């Protein structure tokens, strides 16, 4: 699903009006009807509703929503934080349609209501049209909303939030739910702003399909249809050699669990063969915990643990989980970078590259890096805000000809050609040790099976998060472990009936 910026959304709206012979007021009525239907499906007519409206078209949406809710028996009052002289034409039209007795103009000295937790606030002060920091009675109204105990439903996006840039220190309404009209906004997917949107609900607006298709954007949110199209069915006359051989360079004293989790996830992702390269003391751990995997070892201080030419017989190489940052780990990462095989690099593999910045240029093209935000900062430096970090992510993927998965609530997958995919699956229960090791195994397994780095990254992130969702549903997010995620990879694959 494409993600558009604020300017593109306005252009798509305009094309929809032209191609469907609609007026902007009729499109506003569509939006209001969709939002009112959602509210009616969640809240009964005994819920008192406070609708806060601004002077623009988002305020017009709010006025229309209040009118529809009032007609359906709700006690819905409107607080209009704007002078009648400043209203947009469609906002004025919906103000004129408002039934008598429910309008409360907000003045500088107005006493605003403070709704309780059993009541509902609708935020229709600003939408995607915001182009300057809120001030005056609008800013005062936003602060008042945030003081209340009532849940807030934001129309299209929380007021004070920009669709595609960071708001800095300006006020933003904190919503429990955001009713996004037809499309996602980039701000919903970015740490530091996405939290303000609460739960995002995409409502159909009937925008012109051709306009949506014609408008190009580097940003997409992966959906199940994308994933179903990527998964390659297994031919009936196949054997283990058809699904690749992975070398996992992982584990160290006290961190052999990372190697175990990565190997198990790699096998569960469908790799035909998995070999683990681990310290010699880790040999019994791998052979006992993952009997399906093969194992080769190296001794402490061993001069030659791995040669670049040794890597050529493997179809994919994952390096980093639990590897440590000692001399042996340093030599292993350096050797892997000297080979020609693309890599999947995580954890200590990334940390060692961060300690040796000149190694970045040696990462083989088509490799996949999987940093969390801290690792990303160590690799590429600090960013002033999450949007600047996203720009840096995209730029580094292009400059280094690699794919980078920046892990988070909506993992961002940056491709060398400038595109960026956001992954929607996953949950807070995955914030536990070992889930990143599992992701390394999954990605390595998919690469060995012949998936391109782009498809492996998109598919791997989605299945990883979906398996985590299945695990959390069965066990709760509070108690799930990385191993539970791995055990649910089969269910994640099975959900696509492949």
Buried (B, 14 or more C-beta within 10 A) or exposed (E): BBBBBBEBBEBBBBBBBEEEEBEBBEBBBBBBBBBBEBBBEEBEEEBBBBBBBBBBBBBBBBBBBBBBBBEEEBBBBBBBBBEEEEBBEBBBBBBEEBEEEBBBEBEEEBEBBEBEEEBBBBBBBBBBBBEEEBEEBBBBBBEBBBEBEBBBBBBBBBBBBBBBBBBEEBBBBBBBBBBBBBBBBBBBBBBEBBEBBBEBBBBEBEBBEEBBEEBEBBBBBBEEEBBEEBBBEEEEEEEEEEBBBBBBBBBBEEBBBBBBBBBBBBBBBBBBBBBBBBBEBBBEBBEEBBEEBBBBBBEEEEEEBBEBEBBEEBBBBBBBBBBBBBEBBBBBBBBBBBBEBBBBBBBBBBBBBBEEEEBBEEBBEBBBBBBBBEBBBBBBEEBEBBBEBBEBBBEBBBEBEBBBBBBBBBBBBBBBEEBBBBBBBBBEBBEBEBBBBBBBBBBBBBBBBBBBBBBBBBBBBBBBBBBBBBBBBEBEBEEBBBBBBBBBBEBBBEBBEE
